[in-house]
Amino acid sequence: MKSNPKKTEQKLNQLIDAWKRLDPTAEFAGYTVEAFEAQVDSSFASRAKLKEIRLDFAKWVMSRKESDEESMQEHNRVIHGIRSHAGHGNNSPILRACGYVMEMERDSGLVRPANTEAA
């Protein structure tokens, strides 16, 4: 049988609510309404814990995003520091090791088309 957590929660709440409103003293399948609630409480506890985890997860995702933004600002400061350092500059092997293309390896961008017209 396929599980549907929302439907399960709805059905459990509906049963408990109806039982409490219409005949709270009745026993069904050997359960009082309080005993039944105690029996199914783990389902509700699990749902509450998952909700708490989702909120914590969202909080940590935002915290990571903010921290990453600050870290990348510092990263960029250091990269600019390497580029402006007298002993390293734009052709520094440190920049290359960080994944940047060194200035001397870049193409100039100058393109001279071949002259195919006969003079």
N, C-alpha and C positions, 0 to 999 in steps of 0.2 A: 504494500500500500504506500502510495506516495505521500510524503510528509509536507504539510503546509503549516509552518509555525504560526502565522497570523490567524489562520482559521482555527487551529488548535487552541490558541489563547482565547479567541472569541467564544468558542464552544464551552471551554472551562468556565470562563467568567459568566456566560449566560446560564449555565447549569447552577452554579453557586448562587447567583443572584435570584433566580427563580425559586430555588429550594429555600433560601432564606426568607423571601417575601411570602411565599404561599404556604409552606408547612415546615418551619424550622425545627420542629420536634420529631419529624418523621425519620425513619431509618430505611435506607435502601442498600441492598447488597451488603449488609452488615456495617454500613457506615452511617454515622450522624453527619450533619453538614460540617461540623468542626473537624471530625476525623477525616472526612474527605478532603477538606482544605489542607490539613496537615499532610496528607498523602501526596497531594499534587503541588505542594509548596515548592518543591525543587524545580519545577518547570518555571514558576514565577521568579524564583531566586536566580535561575540561569539567565532569564530574560533581563532582569535588573543588572546583573553583572555584565552582560553583553552591552547594554546601554551605557554603562559606566566606562567600559573599555573603549567603545566608539568615541565617547566624549574625550577620553584621555588621548586616544589616537589622533583625533582632530587637533587637540591642543599641541601634541608633540610635532605634528606635521607643520603647524604654523610656527612653532618654535624653531624647527629646523630651517624653514624658509627664511626667517628673520636672521638666524645665525649665518646661513649661507650667504645672504646678501652682505652682511658685515665682513665675513671672511673673504669674499671676492673683492671687496673694496681694498682690503689689506693686501690681497694677492696682487691686484693691479698696481698698488703703491710699490710693492717690491719689484715687480717687473719693470716699472718705470725707473726705479732706482738702479736696477742692473743696466738698463739702457743708457742711463746718464752717468754711470760710474766710469771714471777715467781709465781704469784697468780692464774694463769689460766692454761696454758699449753695445751697439746693435749687432755685432758679430760675435757675441759671447757664446761659448759652448754651453753655458748654463741655459741660455734662452733656447738653444737648439734641443737640449735635453728636456726642456719643458714643452716641446712641441711647436715652438715658433720657428719660422723660416728666417734664417740669418740674412742680413741686408745684402751681403755679397753673393748670396745664392739666388736672389730674386732676379727675374727677367727685367730688363729695362723698359719693356713695353714698346720700344721703338721698332716699327715694322716698315721696311722699305719694299714696296711692291716691285716685282721684276718688270722691267720695261720690255714688253713683248712687241711693241710697234717697231717696224723697220724704218729707219730714217732715210 
